[in-house]
């Protein structure tokens, strides 16, 4: 993987995994009260910012990675990239988002040796901690429930 492409590669990997996961599709269907077709999941998974009027959504954003250097001709052994991924919805409490948050977790955490488009691999994906907070957007209340992950790439 080229230096500097790690965050983008992690976002592409996570987006693809979440859009293809039956558990994510089913959790979205439970929240919406109607089953979803598999290709409809893409309309609910967004990087960085989701459009207005879509509820619920899965939002993911990657931070800058931390390299683990090696001695020798290679610039690094691997890179750990922080990934913030969460279910967001207009709900009174977090219970309604819990199935989607669990589906996110089971889809990404423990995933290993997955190829990424930038020519590298996701070695591991581990959870660093929980994400849970409210958001007040004027007259609309949103809740965020999810995970701070560390995705190790090479």
One Martini backbone bead per residue (centre of mass of N, CA, C, O) as a GRO file, in nm:
protein
  154
    1UNK     BB    1   0.097   0.036   0.022
    2UNK     BB    2   0.074   0.353  -0.005
    3UNK     BB    3   0.170   0.627   0.120
    4UNK     BB    4  -0.133   0.784   0.248
    5UNK     BB    5  -0.370   0.546   0.180
    6UNK     BB    6  -0.488   0.420   0.441
    7UNK     BB    7  -0.754   0.571   0.505
    8UNK     BB    8  -0.895   0.517   0.234
    9UNK     BB    9  -0.873   0.208   0.241
   10UNK     BB   10  -1.039   0.170   0.500
   11UNK     BB   11  -1.300   0.298   0.401
   12UNK     BB   12  -1.346   0.108   0.161
   13UNK     BB   13  -1.353  -0.153   0.323
   14UNK     BB   14  -1.583  -0.082   0.522
   15UNK     BB   15  -1.800  -0.010   0.320
   16UNK     BB   16  -1.808  -0.282   0.174
   17UNK     BB   17  -1.867  -0.460   0.419
   18UNK     BB   18  -2.134  -0.319   0.511
   19UNK     BB   19  -2.294  -0.342   0.237
   20UNK     BB   20  -2.252  -0.678   0.238
   21UNK     BB   21  -2.408  -0.717   0.506
   22UNK     BB   22  -2.670  -0.887   0.634
   23UNK     BB   23  -2.680  -0.768   0.925
   24UNK     BB   24  -2.714  -0.474   0.834
   25UNK     BB   25  -2.966  -0.505   0.666
   26UNK     BB   26  -3.145  -0.622   0.895
   27UNK     BB   27  -3.113  -0.383   1.096
   28UNK     BB   28  -3.236  -0.172   0.912
   29UNK     BB   29  -3.511  -0.316   0.879
   30UNK     BB   30  -3.592  -0.304   1.174
   31UNK     BB   31  -3.587   0.003   1.203
   32UNK     BB   32  -3.789   0.052   0.946
   33UNK     BB   33  -4.002  -0.202   0.920
   34UNK     BB   34  -3.839  -0.317   0.658
   35UNK     BB   35  -3.717  -0.478   0.418
   36UNK     BB   36  -3.410  -0.507   0.242
   37UNK     BB   37  -3.224  -0.468  -0.012
   38UNK     BB   38  -2.898  -0.508  -0.066
   39UNK     BB   39  -2.849  -0.243  -0.250
   40UNK     BB   40  -2.978  -0.035  -0.030
   41UNK     BB   41  -2.747   0.004   0.181
   42UNK     BB   42  -2.582   0.235   0.045
   43UNK     BB   43  -2.800   0.463   0.141
   44UNK     BB   44  -2.683   0.416   0.469
   45UNK     BB   45  -2.373   0.458   0.386
   46UNK     BB   46  -2.120   0.686   0.521
   47UNK     BB   47  -1.877   0.933   0.476
   48UNK     BB   48  -1.857   1.158   0.744
   49UNK     BB   49  -2.139   1.252   0.581
   50UNK     BB   50  -2.481   1.283   0.587
   51UNK     BB   51  -2.772   1.326   0.459
   52UNK     BB   52  -3.055   1.462   0.463
   53UNK     BB   53  -3.329   1.237   0.548
   54UNK     BB   54  -3.154   1.001   0.661
   55UNK     BB   55  -3.306   0.718   0.844
   56UNK     BB   56  -3.073   0.561   0.915
   57UNK     BB   57  -2.712   0.561   0.975
   58UNK     BB   58  -2.382   0.502   0.857
   59UNK     BB   59  -2.081   0.634   0.999
   60UNK     BB   60  -1.752   0.698   0.856
   61UNK     BB   61  -1.414   0.759   0.993
   62UNK     BB   62  -1.076   0.847   0.932
   63UNK     BB   63  -0.764   0.863   1.044
   64UNK     BB   64  -0.452   0.890   1.119
   65UNK     BB   65  -0.186   0.703   1.100
   66UNK     BB   66   0.038   0.462   1.263
   67UNK     BB   67   0.359   0.382   1.240
   68UNK     BB   68   0.564   0.084   1.214
   69UNK     BB   69   0.883   0.056   1.214
   70UNK     BB   70   1.175  -0.049   1.033
   71UNK     BB   71   1.459  -0.216   0.960
   72UNK     BB   72   1.534  -0.103   0.641
   73UNK     BB   73   1.380  -0.070   0.321
   74UNK     BB   74   1.124  -0.031   0.476
   75UNK     BB   75   0.901   0.211   0.607
   76UNK     BB   76   0.706  -0.029   0.724
   77UNK     BB   77   0.523  -0.272   0.880
   78UNK     BB   78   0.273  -0.093   0.988
   79UNK     BB   79  -0.071   0.046   1.013
   80UNK     BB   80  -0.268   0.239   1.236
   81UNK     BB   81  -0.621   0.297   1.194
   82UNK     BB   82  -0.861   0.506   1.278
   83UNK     BB   83  -1.214   0.408   1.333
   84UNK     BB   84  -1.523   0.569   1.294
   85UNK     BB   85  -1.827   0.384   1.382
   86UNK     BB   86  -2.186   0.462   1.333
   87UNK     BB   87  -2.501   0.487   1.452
   88UNK     BB   88  -2.770   0.698   1.319
   89UNK     BB   89  -3.056   0.858   1.490
   90UNK     BB   90  -3.402   0.943   1.546
   91UNK     BB   91  -3.396   0.906   1.887
   92UNK     BB   92  -3.463   0.871   2.229
   93UNK     BB   93  -3.276   0.612   2.229
   94UNK     BB   94  -3.029   0.352   2.196
   95UNK     BB   95  -3.189   0.085   2.144
   96UNK     BB   96  -3.254   0.122   1.833
   97UNK     BB   97  -2.926   0.105   1.759
   98UNK     BB   98  -2.805  -0.166   1.863
   99UNK     BB   99  -2.830  -0.366   1.620
  100UNK     BB  100  -2.649  -0.195   1.430
  101UNK     BB  101  -2.398  -0.185   1.609
  102UNK     BB  102  -2.357  -0.493   1.619
  103UNK     BB  103  -2.326  -0.532   1.310
  104UNK     BB  104  -2.076  -0.365   1.281
  105UNK     BB  105  -1.896  -0.526   1.468
  106UNK     BB  106  -1.924  -0.815   1.330
  107UNK     BB  107  -1.811  -0.717   1.052
  108UNK     BB  108  -1.521  -0.587   1.146
  109UNK     BB  109  -1.441  -0.740   1.386
  110UNK     BB  110  -1.179  -0.970   1.307
  111UNK     BB  111  -1.100  -0.884   1.051
  112UNK     BB  112  -0.877  -1.051   0.814
  113UNK     BB  113  -0.684  -1.050   0.536
  114UNK     BB  114  -0.785  -0.803   0.363
  115UNK     BB  115  -0.820  -0.659   0.077
  116UNK     BB  116  -0.708  -0.358  -0.087
  117UNK     BB  117  -0.703  -0.120  -0.340
  118UNK     BB  118  -0.395  -0.010  -0.265
  119UNK     BB  119  -0.234  -0.308  -0.229
  120UNK     BB  120  -0.318  -0.422   0.044
  121UNK     BB  121  -0.394  -0.497   0.394
  122UNK     BB  122  -0.601  -0.623   0.637
  123UNK     BB  123  -0.502  -0.758   0.929
  124UNK     BB  124  -0.679  -0.590   1.148
  125UNK     BB  125  -0.973  -0.553   1.376
  126UNK     BB  126  -1.018  -0.338   1.656
  127UNK     BB  127  -1.138  -0.240   1.964
  128UNK     BB  128  -1.104   0.063   2.161
  129UNK     BB  129  -1.417   0.170   2.177
  130UNK     BB  130  -1.685   0.354   2.252
  131UNK     BB  131  -1.984   0.512   2.107
  132UNK     BB  132  -2.177   0.781   2.281
  133UNK     BB  133  -2.409   1.031   2.156
  134UNK     BB  134  -2.559   1.332   2.133
  135UNK     BB  135  -2.760   1.538   1.897
  136UNK     BB  136  -2.826   1.883   1.824
  137UNK     BB  137  -3.041   1.981   1.537
  138UNK     BB  138  -3.220   2.175   1.675
  139UNK     BB  139  -3.525   2.000   1.652
  140UNK     BB  140  -3.322   1.756   1.628
  141UNK     BB  141  -3.262   1.429   1.752
  142UNK     BB  142  -2.962   1.254   1.793
  143UNK     BB  143  -2.799   0.934   1.781
  144UNK     BB  144  -2.485   0.777   1.881
  145UNK     BB  145  -2.370   0.434   1.794
  146UNK     BB  146  -2.045   0.270   1.857
  147UNK     BB  147  -1.701   0.264   1.721
  148UNK     BB  148  -1.360   0.241   1.804
  149UNK     BB  149  -1.116   0.162   1.572
  150UNK     BB  150  -0.843  -0.059   1.472
  151UNK     BB  151  -0.667  -0.060   1.163
  152UNK     BB  152  -0.448  -0.295   1.031
  153UNK     BB  153  -0.199  -0.223   0.789
  154UNK     BB  154   0.007  -0.322   0.470
   0.00000   0.00000   0.00000
